[in-house]
């Protein structure tokens, strides 16, 4: 991975990493800057202050970006690409610029100047030929008394606010069940987690006074960055110095002193707890409670391995799917353990797909793979389908039980030949190199955002996999992957799918009683199946989470009355066609 040069610029001492292009040898460059600012006083203790600060910074940055896109349209035509947006944390700003290496420093200069001066480009700069073509022209027409002279454009602000309001409103009404599961996981595990309701409330109160944000935003901040491409260290220093001068950071913070999101450690929870959200569904509450008791999921939540179960309801009335999400939380892992987790993910993902997709129900959306929750590593299993979440949880449990129940089951599921095949395939995937400098920069960005700074991770993972013994790999699965606490998320579909207009289509609601009747009919059929006697149980974890089926509902398409009617109609049509053909054949033969 050489040559890597870790250096600090002369002025504000930001942490910038440079990877010079020694592979593609093209005049291309990719620069990524992450600006992290300090939080206002009291923001860490009060959620309202944190939410307001996050929204004000986000709206300001997006308004600046809207204005810059118009002012720098010629740069995009010339092959330069740039992106300016707010991050996933209050006060975090991400700047991405890539293109030809000789013009990119000028682009970074313009973007950082616009970001720190209320976003408006100086009229003298826009009309100047030096500004559009020479590195020194970007500084002309700038304020000299230290006060911003250029305000946010009202039209750009209104466009950004309207688009963001529509986006949040639609996210609250018409998100897919998969998106709801991701949000629920964030609300459960991440601290803090800003809700859509709070963001929308603060956005509606936001006015054009967000143009005052840069006056105090960059007083205390730190900058982290990555530069990949055909450029020298001296040129990077000049580019970074100019960017820091534009931002006018008064006090440089250390990266470790800036607060970040935290992940809830499930192992630290004293007792398992069940958290329900959303309103109950009329006519299904009693059935759900009965199914929960029969599946024994709630009864076994007090086991040490199962720390938290969260149940919610699908907020999208037009989505008839449910979700079951199971996550094993392992925390921060060493390199060798991360390599073994990647190998286990590679081994089980295809088996999980084959077992549920081909043998159970064809309309499932599912995946199983290694996952990241900020710096916390884990393994998660996700299934979305039209049946109840408890049934999908059972089917996840069956597969996990096959691999985590005992060493004998693990040897049966992963014989030597299959295990070696997966290891070779994973090594081949890791050996795939980036196709250009931009892909190379994308690969290394996560190393900086997570503070791992392991830019040769693929090579080190390959080395660990080549030295890995099968006994050590199985020991990791049974004694390191299995014992960690489990998070179980369940999202159940609503009883009736009453139509509901999204924010962009208000006033255009249509009646859909036929679909609602079909949904009710399918739910009644599943409920009848759920009342059948139990036939088998499956222990996911020893002394822990126990799954028991609530009937065979949803295992085949013919279990629903609607499917029986459709099948009968199809058979009747086929018989009529056969009779007609026989009659035509008899009439044709009579001619001879």
C-alpha angles and dihedrals in degrees: 000000000000138000095056116154119195108192139152123231117242101244118043095006100232121180104252126169122203128198111184116213109254097152113048098029093204129138091251130123137186121198125184124183125185114196115197118189130192121261122249117259113282094015094114092055100040121055093201093058091047092049093048092049091048094050095045092051092044094051092045094050093046091049090051089049091051091054094043092051089060095043095047099042090121090058091057091049088052091059101267118131125197138172128191121182145136119270131233092267129063111268095013117128126186123203122187125181128168137163137084112008096226094057101035098082088057091051092050089049092054094045095051092045092051090047094055099040102057092275101274117126113229112257091226089053094049092052096042120098090206090059093054097044114021130061093231096051094074092076096055118105094021123137115270101191095065095251122111111247097184121078133198117277111250094216093052090048092052092049093051094046093048094048093047092047091052092047095051093043092052090046089057094048111030111025118140118250089251091057090048090053091053090050092047090050090052092049090050101045109022125079115232108018118182112217125221090238093057093044092051092047092052092044092056089055094047116110136181090279086093084091085081090064097094092056091076104010097087099038091100116021146125131218128216122182150169126210120189125176147048103337138108128241092248092054091050090052091053092048093049093045090054092048092051091048090054093048090049095209108192100190121027113216127208114247092237092055094059110092117242138185116284131212121228110245104225091198089064093061111105098208136013114254135193116223118190124191134180130042122295122258115242113243095013105066095087093044092050092050090050092049091048090054093047094049090051090217094126093040092058098045090102089071113114094240096054105066103164140015121184124191125190140161128250105260093199108085091194093057113081096186133108130205137216117191124183121185131185108205114211101164124212112352135197121244095264093048091048089053092052091047090052090051093049090049090052091050099048102037095074093041090051091051094047095047098050101027100048104026103037118030131338097217095065122120107205146154139169123198147127112290141195126222099186101295094342116103124212149146120246138188120203130188127173122182147131096273129083117288093239091062092050089048088055092053091050088050093053093057095042090049089055092060103029104038100082144341091255091056091047092052090049093050095043111034119183096263094049093045091051090048092055092047092052091048092050092049090051091052092050091051092060107112127214115269096222143001092271093058089046091055091048090055093053097043094082091055089062097041091052094040093235094119091192099143094169093053095130093054092047092048091052090051091050092049093050091053095044119117121210094233091054090048093052091045089056091051096049100036105027106029099037103049098054118104120273130226117204121192122187126186115184126200121246123260096239128027100220109181116253127187120234121227094266094051105044114161095024100095116146133199115256104173093143093061091045091052091050090050091051091048092052092048091051090052091050091047091054090050090049091058093062118107118274116258106181144008133205125204111215097187128017107263089353139079113010124193126198124178120246094210133303095283114152097014093114131022092235093069093083122080091228090058091050091054092048092048092049092050091050092051091049091052091050092051091051091051091050092051092049093049092050090051092050091048092051091050092048093052092049089066090068 
